[in-house]
Amino acid sequence: MSFVGAGTGYWPTMRVVVTGASGNVGTSLLEVLVADPAISSVAGLARRVGRAMPFPQVEWVAGDVATHPLTELFSNADAVVHLAWAIQPSHDEARLWRTNVMGTRRVVEAAAAAGVPRLVYASSVGAYSPAPYEPRVDETHPTDGVATSFYSRHKATVEWYIDRFEEANRDMAVARVRPALIFKREAASGIRRLFLGRFFPGGVFRRGALPALPLPRELRFQAVHSSDVARACRALLPTAQRGAFNLAAEPTLDSARVAEMLGTRLAAVPTGLVRSLVATWRLHSQPTPEGWLDMATSVPLMDSSRARRELGWAPRVDAVTALEHLFEGLVEKASLPTPSLGTWGSPVPRSMT
């Protein structure tokens, strides 16, 4: 099957396979796909499939990308969207490597073996090498990652691998999205378990609940809503576009803005002090290693002009609203009926994609 047009043409119908379909972006993408008359069928691969999964139109498949027989699953697919990515258990990097790096390699090679013409891979701002906040970087900025972050190292390694794969396999159109921090209300349960711990009280994110917010004054970051990342992935499916696409909404967020959103004052603290507190991860007292802070304070701000120009993509949810949705979800214990985003207080999920 061939592509119709270079940027906006559509196949009459498409069969799409989504890995990591039960997570943050995955559930938003499924919502987009099942409502689209141009999509004939959708298969969703997830490491765990519960008894009452959302989207009954989706063919749910239980399997880990590191071990599942993928070529058969991808046969007759017009596109594969690879979202699966493990964040926990953060103390077992070998296990994470098997899923993140080797699992991605298996997905790419299986898609090629099955003759899938289109692959969309979810990379991240975390793949980028450290840089000053200004000027913003486009997709040509180096993707060597942040050395102290396993997440960043894995994303950078996959970028390196896909570069080499593309050089040798021009028959498959491979595109990458590089989103900023991805938020939505229904992801709150999973985000809390992955980064704060299952017993962390979500009520502290209620406006006015904190007397002060202790963060480094210089912290700046970008955000994007899960639904807008899903829309970018959908826009890429019928095209032959290749390469990377930065995805970020405006405005840029900083510590002062976050404190304002929470209805409190910023208690500026040195980054080194925050890092020493986060280092309690080494004692297994909380789930977030120091590398996440290092990545947050060193990756560049992104220029999303290419996605706007070539895909006609523009975020429908601004960055402040996306983060507000997450805060609301943390307060209200929002979730979705999948193992990754499920019941508040359930065990730590491995993936948020």
C-alpha positions in Angstrom: 0.0 0.0 0.0 1.4 3.4 -0.9 1.1 6.8 0.6 -1.4 9.3 -0.8 0.2 12.7 -1.1 3.1 14.1 0.8 1.4 15.8 3.7 -2.3 15.6 3.9 -3.5 12.6 1.8 -5.4 9.8 3.5 -5.6 6.1 2.8 -9.3 5.0 2.4 -8.9 2.9 5.6 -6.0 2.1 7.8 -5.1 -0.6 10.3 -3.0 0.8 13.1 -1.1 -1.0 15.9 -0.2 1.0 19.0 2.3 -0.2 21.5 2.0 1.1 25.0 -1.6 1.7 24.3 -2.8 1.6 27.9 -0.7 4.6 29.1 -0.9 8.3 29.1 -0.5 9.1 25.4 -1.7 5.7 24.3 -5.2 6.1 25.7 -5.4 9.6 24.2 -4.3 8.2 20.8 -6.8 5.4 21.0 -9.6 8.0 21.6 -8.6 9.8 18.4 -8.2 6.7 16.3 -11.5 4.9 17.2 -13.4 8.1 16.4 -11.8 8.4 13.0 -13.7 6.9 10.0 -10.4 6.6 8.1 -9.2 4.1 10.6 -10.6 0.6 9.9 -9.1 -1.2 12.9 -6.9 -0.6 15.9 -4.8 -3.1 17.9 -3.4 -2.0 21.2 -0.4 -3.8 22.7 0.0 -3.4 26.5 2.1 -5.3 29.0 -0.9 -5.9 31.1 -4.5 -6.0 29.9 -7.2 -5.7 32.6 -10.6 -7.4 32.6 -12.4 -4.1 31.8 -10.3 -2.1 29.3 -11.6 1.1 27.8 -12.3 1.4 24.0 -14.1 -1.9 23.2 -13.5 -1.2 19.5 -9.8 -1.8 20.1 -8.2 -5.3 19.8 -6.3 -5.5 23.0 -3.2 -7.7 23.1 -1.3 -8.5 26.3 2.5 -8.5 25.7 5.8 -6.9 26.5 7.7 -5.4 23.5 10.8 -7.1 24.8 9.4 -10.6 24.4 6.1 -10.6 22.5 6.1 -12.1 18.9 5.6 -8.7 17.1 6.0 -9.6 13.4 2.7 -11.5 13.5 1.0 -8.7 15.3 2.2 -6.1 12.8 1.3 -8.1 9.7 -1.3 -6.3 7.6 -0.8 -3.1 9.6 -0.6 0.1 7.6 1.1 1.9 10.5 2.7 1.2 13.9 2.9 3.8 16.6 5.5 2.9 19.2 4.7 4.4 22.6 5.7 1.6 25.0 8.4 2.8 27.5 9.2 1.7 31.0 10.0 4.1 33.9 9.8 1.7 36.8 11.4 -0.3 38.5 14.0 2.6 38.5 16.4 0.5 40.6 16.7 -2.1 37.9 18.2 -0.4 34.8 18.9 -3.7 33.1 15.3 -4.5 33.1 14.4 -1.0 31.8 17.0 -1.3 29.1 15.4 -4.6 27.8 12.1 -2.9 27.4 13.1 0.6 26.3 16.1 0.0 24.1 16.0 -3.6 23.1 12.2 -3.6 23.0 12.2 -0.6 20.7 14.7 -2.3 18.4 12.4 -5.4 18.3 9.5 -3.1 17.4 11.4 -1.4 14.5 12.8 -4.6 13.1 9.5 -6.5 13.4 7.7 -3.6 11.6 10.3 -3.8 8.8 10.0 -7.6 8.6 6.2 -7.3 8.4 6.4 -4.7 5.6 4.7 -1.9 7.6 5.1 1.3 5.5 4.8 3.8 8.4 6.3 3.8 11.9 5.8 6.7 14.4 8.1 6.5 17.5 7.6 8.6 20.6 10.9 10.1 21.6 11.1 13.0 24.1 12.7 16.3 24.9 14.8 14.1 27.3 16.8 12.8 24.3 18.3 16.3 23.7 21.8 17.2 24.9 22.0 19.9 27.6 21.8 23.5 26.4 20.9 26.9 27.7 17.2 27.7 27.8 17.6 30.3 25.0 17.6 30.2 22.1 15.1 27.4 21.6 16.4 24.4 19.7 14.9 22.8 16.6 15.1 19.1 15.7 18.8 19.4 14.5 20.0 19.9 18.1 22.2 16.9 19.2 20.4 14.0 20.9 23.1 12.7 23.2 21.0 12.9 26.3 21.8 13.7 29.9 24.3 11.3 31.3 22.9 11.0 34.8 19.4 10.1 33.7 18.6 6.6 32.7 15.5 7.8 30.9 17.6 10.3 28.9 20.3 7.8 28.1 17.8 5.3 26.8 16.0 7.9 24.7 19.4 9.0 23.2 20.4 5.4 22.5 17.2 4.7 20.6 17.6 8.0 18.6 21.1 6.7 17.6 19.7 3.3 16.6 16.8 4.8 14.5 19.3 7.1 12.7 21.2 4.0 11.6 18.1 2.0 10.8 16.8 4.7 8.6 20.0 4.9 6.6 19.7 1.2 5.7 15.9 1.0 5.4 14.4 3.7 3.2 11.3 1.6 2.3 9.7 2.4 5.7 8.8 6.0 6.5 9.9 6.6 10.1 8.9 9.7 12.0 9.7 10.7 15.6 7.8 13.0 17.9 9.7 14.7 20.7 7.2 16.0 23.2 7.7 18.2 26.2 6.3 17.0 29.6 3.0 15.3 28.8 0.0 15.9 31.1 -3.7 15.1 31.3 -6.1 14.8 34.2 -6.7 11.0 33.9 -2.9 10.3 34.0 -2.7 11.6 37.6 -2.8 8.2 39.3 0.0 6.8 37.2 2.1 9.9 37.4 1.8 9.9 41.2 2.9 6.3 41.5 5.8 6.6 39.1 7.3 9.8 40.4 5.9 10.6 43.9 5.1 7.2 45.4 1.7 5.5 45.9 1.2 7.0 49.4 2.0 10.6 48.4 -1.0 12.8 49.3 -2.5 14.2 46.2 -4.3 16.9 48.3 -1.1 19.0 48.5 -1.8 20.0 44.9 -5.1 21.7 45.9 -4.8 25.4 45.4 -3.8 27.1 48.6 -2.9 23.8 50.4 0.9 24.5 50.5 2.3 27.4 52.6 5.2 27.6 50.1 6.6 25.7 47.1 10.3 24.7 47.5 11.8 24.7 43.9 14.9 26.1 42.3 14.1 29.6 41.0 15.9 29.0 37.7 13.7 25.9 36.7 12.0 26.3 33.4 10.2 23.6 31.4 7.7 23.1 28.6 4.5 21.0 28.7 1.9 19.6 26.3 -1.4 17.9 26.7 -1.6 14.2 26.0 -4.4 14.8 23.5 -2.3 17.1 21.5 0.6 14.6 21.3 -2.0 12.1 20.1 -3.2 14.5 17.4 0.4 14.9 16.1 0.8 11.1 15.9 -2.5 10.8 14.0 -1.4 13.6 11.6 1.7 11.7 10.7 0.1 8.4 10.0 -1.0 8.9 6.3 2.1 10.9 5.3 5.5 10.0 4.2 7.1 12.6 6.6 10.4 11.5 8.1 12.5 12.8 10.9 11.7 14.4 14.2 9.0 16.8 15.3 9.2 18.8 18.5 5.9 19.1 20.4 5.4 21.8 23.0 2.6 24.2 24.0 2.9 27.8 25.2 3.7 29.3 27.5 7.0 28.1 29.0 6.5 27.2 32.6 8.8 28.1 35.5 8.9 27.8 39.3 7.2 31.1 39.9 4.3 30.2 37.5 3.8 26.8 39.2 3.7 28.4 42.6 1.1 30.9 41.3 -1.0 28.1 39.9 -1.0 26.4 43.3 -1.9 29.6 45.1 1.2 29.8 47.2 4.6 31.6 47.2 7.8 30.3 45.8 10.4 29.4 48.4 13.5 29.4 46.1 16.0 26.7 47.1 19.4 25.8 45.5 19.2 23.1 42.9 21.9 21.2 44.8 19.7 21.0 47.9 16.8 19.7 45.9 19.1 17.1 44.4 20.3 16.0 47.8 16.7 15.4 48.8 15.9 13.5 45.7 18.9 11.4 46.3 16.9 9.6 49.0 15.9 7.4 46.0 19.1 5.5 46.7 17.5 4.5 50.0 14.4 3.3 48.2 12.4 5.9 50.2 10.8 7.5 47.1 10.7 6.4 43.4 12.4 9.3 41.5 16.2 9.2 41.0 18.3 12.4 40.8 18.6 12.0 37.0 15.1 13.3 36.5 16.0 16.6 38.2 19.3 16.8 36.2 17.3 16.3 33.0 14.7 18.9 34.0 17.3 21.5 34.7 19.5 21.0 31.7 17.5 20.0 28.6 16.8 22.9 26.2 13.5 24.6 25.4 12.1 23.4 22.1 11.0 25.2 18.9 7.9 23.4 17.6 7.8 25.3 14.3 8.3 22.2 12.1 5.2 20.4 13.4 3.1 23.6 13.0 4.5 24.2 9.5 4.5 20.7 8.0 1.8 18.9 9.9 -0.6 21.8 10.5 -0.3 21.0 14.1 -1.1 23.4 16.9 -1.8 22.5 20.5 -5.4 23.0 21.5 -4.5 23.0 25.2 -2.0 25.6 26.5 0.7 24.5 28.8 -0.8 26.1 31.9 -4.1 24.4 31.4 -2.4 21.0 30.8 -0.6 21.3 34.1 -3.8 22.5 35.8 -5.5 19.4 34.5 -2.8 17.2 36.1 -3.1 19.1 39.5 -6.9 18.6 39.4 -6.4 14.9 38.7 -4.0 14.5 41.6 -6.5 16.2 44.0 -9.5 14.3 42.6 -7.7 10.9 42.3 -8.4 10.7 38.6 -7.6 7.6 36.7 -8.6 5.4 33.7 -9.5 1.7 33.8 -6.2 0.4 32.5 -3.4 -1.2 34.6 -1.1 1.7 33.8 -3.5 4.5 34.8 -5.8 2.6 37.0 -7.1 2.7 40.5 -5.6 5.1 43.0 -3.3 3.3 45.3 -2.6 0.2 43.1 1.0 -1.0 42.6 3.5 1.1 40.7 3.0 0.9 36.9 6.0 0.5 34.6 5.0 2.7 31.7 3.4 6.1 31.2 3.4 6.1 27.4 
